[in-house]
Amino acid sequence: MKPLSVEVYPVYICSSCNSRHCESMDYINKVGKILCGCGNVMKLDGIETFKITPIYKTPTPKKDSPPSQRAQHTDDESDDTYSLAALKEKTTQETQQKQTELPANEFEQSVSLLMRLGWKKRESEHKTRVLYEQWYQENEQLIGPENFDEFANYLFFNHSN
């Protein structure tokens, strides 16, 4: 399946304090300015559109397809696509990653907390992911209802870094 559309949000960096600002096309074209937290006012050039053209991967043949349809490989080429060991490794890595992800409810609460502190939604989502990775590396603890207050405290004191 190919995507129906693509969303693009221009990113601006404040020249005074290097703060990152992500704005919608509507905001850029209607307001045309960003007031940074440091007091710097950035004047934005209007944007009509972005031209983005996807470059799709060529489909790889399935292992059970007839040999005439499969790509021919030389002996020195490695074919991890069909390797059972590679597939198991990938599955194991994906499982470990899912086990260490921030649960959806706690993620939404964290984003909401940062938004109440003045962050935009996209920035809050990004900051929550980054700080959760730091939290997990430091504490080796998953976040759940029983320790969310500790993580919220961590977010509160580390969100501006």
C-alpha positions, 0 to 999 in steps of 0.5 A: 500500500502506498501513502495517501499523503505526507505531512510536513512541518517546517522547523525553525531554530532560534538564532539567539538560543538555538531553541527548536520551533516546529510550526504548521503551514497555516501558522506560517502563512497566517501569522508569519512570526515566532516569538521564542521563549528568549524574547527573539522574534523570528519573521517567517517567509510564507511557504506555498507548498513542499514538493516531496516525491517518494522513492519506493523500494523494489519488491524482494522476491519471496523465498517460495517463489519459483527459481526463475522469478528469484534474483540470482545471487553469487556465492559471495553475496550474503542473503540475510532476507531468507536467513532464519537466524536473521529473522529470529534476531530481528523478531527478538530485537523488536520484542525487546524494543516493545517491552521497553517502550513507554505505555500509551497511557503514561505517554499521553500523560507525559505529553499532556504534562509538557504541553501544560508547561508550554511545549507544543504537542510534537515537541512534547512527544519527542521530549517524552520519548527522549527523556524516557530513553534516558530514564530507562537507561538510568533506572532500568525500570519500565514506567507504569501507574505505580511509578509514573509520579517518579517519571513525571518528576524526572520529566519536570526537572529535565524537560528543558535540557 
